[in-house]
């Protein structure tokens, strides 16, 4: 069961009201009679420890709090011009022309390259999710690739 953390809004509002009253008193005392007021220091929002109000543990990962108008994470959205989108319209780390970090010297994705020993390649030299001997994810319970007639009829 996930715990939902909610800020104590009554306490926060009471603290803000008390600070505003204290600042008003200080301003009255600090004025020299010339009508010159001193600047007021802006307050920051209180540090929130824990998940956001939508229950997501890291606030930056929440699709509602940090999302763009298109419902995506802002840094990955093409329409918003996210920081992880290159000028070719691809994700920057997977773009060959930009020299992305996920592209090896052979011009393939790093995890799918046999020569580089990618994590997606099993000991039999196949893609791990398709290998029968390794029990890949796309092998059905009958030992066939993808889904067989028996699996799809169920």
DAWOUR-V719139 format. One record per residue. N is the residue number from 1. RES is the residue in three letters. OMEGA is omega as a letter, one per 30 degrees, with the letter a starting at -180 (NA if undefined). D_FIRST is the distance of its C-alpha to the first C-alpha in whole Angstrom. Layout:
n=(N/N)
res=(RES/RES)
omega=(OMEGA/OMEGA)
d_first=(D_FIRST/D_FIRST)
This chain:
n=(1/2/3/4/5/6/7/8/9/10/11/12/13/14/15/16/17/18/19/20/21/22/23/24/25/26/27/28/29/30/31/32/33/34/35/36/37/38/39/40/41/42/43/44/45/46/47/48/49/50/51/52/53/54/55/56/57/58/59/60/61/62/63/64/65/66/67/68/69/70/71/72/73/74/75/76/77/78/79/80/81/82/83/84/85/86/87/88/89/90/91/92/93/94/95/96/97/98/99/100/101/102/103/104/105/106/107/108/109/110/111/112/113/114/115/116/117/118/119/120/121/122/123/124/125/126/127/128/129/130/131/132/133/134/135/136/137/138/139/140/141/142/143/144/145/146/147/148/149/150/151/152/153/154)
res=(UNK/UNK/UNK/UNK/UNK/UNK/UNK/UNK/UNK/UNK/UNK/UNK/UNK/UNK/UNK/UNK/UNK/UNK/UNK/UNK/UNK/UNK/UNK/UNK/UNK/UNK/UNK/UNK/UNK/UNK/UNK/UNK/UNK/UNK/UNK/UNK/UNK/UNK/UNK/UNK/UNK/UNK/UNK/UNK/UNK/UNK/UNK/UNK/UNK/UNK/UNK/UNK/UNK/UNK/UNK/UNK/UNK/UNK/UNK/UNK/UNK/UNK/UNK/UNK/UNK/UNK/UNK/UNK/UNK/UNK/UNK/UNK/UNK/UNK/UNK/UNK/UNK/UNK/UNK/UNK/UNK/UNK/UNK/UNK/UNK/UNK/UNK/UNK/UNK/UNK/UNK/UNK/UNK/UNK/UNK/UNK/UNK/UNK/UNK/UNK/UNK/UNK/UNK/UNK/UNK/UNK/UNK/UNK/UNK/UNK/UNK/UNK/UNK/UNK/UNK/UNK/UNK/UNK/UNK/UNK/UNK/UNK/UNK/UNK/UNK/UNK/UNK/UNK/UNK/UNK/UNK/UNK/UNK/UNK/UNK/UNK/UNK/UNK/UNK/UNK/UNK/UNK/UNK/UNK/UNK/UNK/UNK/UNK/UNK/UNK/UNK/UNK/UNK/UNK)
omega=(a/l/l/l/l/l/l/a/l/l/a/l/l/l/l/l/l/l/l/l/l/l/l/l/a/a/l/a/a/a/a/a/l/a/a/l/l/l/l/l/l/a/l/l/a/l/l/l/l/a/l/a/l/l/l/a/l/a/a/l/a/a/a/a/a/a/l/l/a/l/l/l/a/a/l/a/l/a/a/a/a/a/a/l/a/a/l/l/l/l/a/a/a/a/a/a/l/a/a/a/a/l/a/a/l/l/l/l/a/a/a/a/l/a/a/a/a/a/l/l/a/a/l/l/l/l/a/a/l/a/l/a/a/a/a/a/a/l/a/a/l/l/l/l/a/l/a/a/a/a/a/l/a/NA)
d_first=(0/4/7/10/13/16/19/22/24/26/27/27/30/32/32/34/36/37/38/40/42/43/44/46/48/48/50/52/53/53/56/59/61/61/59/57/53/51/48/45/42/39/35/32/29/27/25/21/19/16/14/16/16/14/11/13/13/17/19/21/19/18/20/21/22/24/25/29/30/30/26/26/25/29/30/30/31/35/36/35/37/34/35/34/36/39/43/43/39/37/35/37/35/36/40/43/45/43/43/39/37/36/39/42/45/46/44/41/38/37/34/37/40/42/44/42/39/36/33/33/36/36/39/41/41/39/36/33/31/34/36/36/37/34/31/31/28/30/32/31/31/35/36/37/36/34/33/36/38/36/32/33/35/31)
